[in-house]
């Protein structure tokens, strides 16, 4: 991976929101060309001061659920998303699920590994 890529994880209060954030945090630590986007800051930026930075690198949106809030927030800011990952859809295929929006148990950690693998495949 030569060029930077930005990851925009779900900031929702669902178990898969937590899985998304942990997966992105771990992935960022393991890949020097990856940056992460704070969706709370992006959503709250009513003056659109962050928009030029958001358009600097290709963005992978990692939604926690079927509401696709990450995509909607970025779309409302006029920012294109290069790829979308929906954690609930991906994890459904593996038969595992996180259950707590605040702590990861063993199954939640397995979910993180799966989402990281999906991110790796997206590069």
C-alpha positions as a printed NumPy array, in Angstrom:
array([[  0.   ,   0.   ,   0.   ],
       [  1.764,   3.153,  -1.206],
       [ -0.899,   5.852,  -0.913],
       [ -2.768,   6.889,   2.185],
       [ -6.292,   5.725,   2.747],
       [ -8.768,   7.041,   5.292],
       [-11.008,   4.802,   7.358],
       [-14.282,   6.168,   8.691],
       [-15.675,   3.893,  11.415],
       [-19.145,   3.881,  12.901],
       [-19.417,   5.957,  16.062],
       [-22.786,   4.473,  16.998],
       [-23.657,   2.936,  20.321],
       [-24.203,  -0.565,  18.986],
       [-21.982,  -3.608,  19.513],
       [-20.923,  -3.464,  15.863],
       [-20.132,   0.231,  16.227],
       [-17.595,  -0.762,  18.871],
       [-16.3  ,  -3.571,  16.639],
       [-15.872,  -1.056,  13.797],
       [-13.94 ,   1.411,  15.941],
       [-11.636,  -1.231,  17.428],
       [-10.992,  -2.795,  14.018],
       [-10.093,   0.598,  12.561],
       [ -7.878,   1.473,  15.536],
       [ -5.996,  -1.827,  15.281],
       [ -5.741,  -1.604,  11.497],
       [ -4.372,   1.925,  11.688],
       [ -1.66 ,   0.815,  14.135],
       [ -0.628,  -1.966,  11.75 ],
       [ -0.547,   0.137,   8.555],
       [  1.453,   3.364,   8.425],
       [ -0.451,   4.65 ,   5.387],
       [ -3.846,   4.518,   7.084],
       [ -5.536,   7.407,   8.833],
       [ -8.855,   7.414,  10.646],
       [-11.682,   9.894,  10.569],
       [-13.685,  10.956,  13.614],
       [-17.304,  10.781,  12.525],
       [-18.473,  12.823,  15.539],
       [-16.266,  15.716,  14.5  ],
       [-17.286,  15.282,  10.872],
       [-20.968,  15.335,  11.747],
       [-20.624,  18.341,  14.068],
       [-18.631,  20.391,  11.537],
       [-21.492,  22.652,  10.41 ],
       [-19.041,  25.15 ,   8.886],
       [-17.55 ,  22.357,   6.713],
       [-14.017,  23.333,   7.735],
       [-12.932,  19.668,   7.655],
       [-14.289,  18.958,   4.18 ],
       [-11.027,  19.685,   2.283],
       [ -9.203,  17.183,   4.529],
       [-11.989,  14.623,   4.   ],
       [-11.509,  14.86 ,   0.24 ],
       [ -7.733,  14.41 ,   0.394],
       [ -7.634,  10.587,   0.562],
       [ -9.919,   7.755,  -0.572],
       [-12.288,   6.803,   2.24 ],
       [-13.515,   3.397,   3.303],
       [-16.697,   3.707,   5.366],
       [-17.209,   1.031,   8.017],
       [-20.839,   1.074,   9.094],
       [-21.915,  -0.825,  12.179],
       [-25.488,  -1.468,  11.083],
       [-27.833,  -1.251,   8.132],
       [-28.564,   2.45 ,   8.772],
       [-25.262,   3.3  ,   7.011],
       [-24.813,   6.484,   9.047],
       [-21.159,   6.867,   8.069],
       [-22.087,   7.028,   4.393],
       [-24.974,   9.403,   5.061],
       [-22.841,  11.801,   7.102],
       [-20.099,  11.872,   4.467],
       [-22.642,  12.234,   1.656],
       [-24.197,  15.207,   3.475],
       [-20.727,  16.784,   3.537],
       [-20.309,  16.261,  -0.21 ],
       [-17.611,  13.631,   0.316],
       [-17.408,  10.539,  -1.882],
       [-16.774,   7.146,  -0.335],
       [-14.443,   4.808,  -2.223],
       [-15.744,   1.637,  -0.55 ],
       [-18.317,   0.68 ,   2.056],
       [-18.154,  -2.141,   4.564],
       [-21.218,  -2.971,   6.619],
       [-20.082,  -4.834,   9.745],
       [-23.477,  -6.398,  10.455],
       [-23.698,  -7.815,   6.919],
       [-20.124,  -9.14 ,   6.972],
       [-20.44 , -10.715,  10.414],
       [-23.79 , -12.287,   9.554],
       [-21.958, -14.417,   6.992],
       [-19.624, -15.752,   9.715],
       [-22.273, -16.554,  12.318],
       [-20.617, -14.449,  15.026],
       [-21.79 , -11.263,  16.685],
       [-20.701,  -8.808,  19.322],
       [-23.23 ,  -8.337,  22.097],
       [-22.047,  -5.367,  24.142],
       [-21.608,  -1.788,  22.874],
       [-19.024,  -1.031,  25.596],
       [-16.826,  -4.131,  26.005],
       [-15.567,  -6.848,  23.692],
       [-15.705, -10.457,  24.807],
       [-14.003, -13.31 ,  22.933],
       [-16.676, -13.341,  20.232],
       [-16.436,  -9.563,  19.896],
       [-12.673,  -9.859,  19.399],
       [-13.324, -12.475,  16.718],
       [-15.613,  -9.942,  15.027],
       [-12.774,  -7.386,  15.076],
       [-10.458,  -9.87 ,  13.34 ],
       [-13.068, -10.495,  10.644],
       [-13.599,  -6.775,   9.971],
       [ -9.818,  -6.226,   9.84 ],
       [ -9.582,  -9.026,   7.294],
       [-12.335,  -7.341,   5.287],
       [-10.386,  -4.073,   5.436],
       [ -7.237,  -5.843,   4.262],
       [ -9.176,  -7.265,   1.317],
       [-10.447,  -3.778,   0.494],
       [ -7.001,  -2.304,  -0.107]])
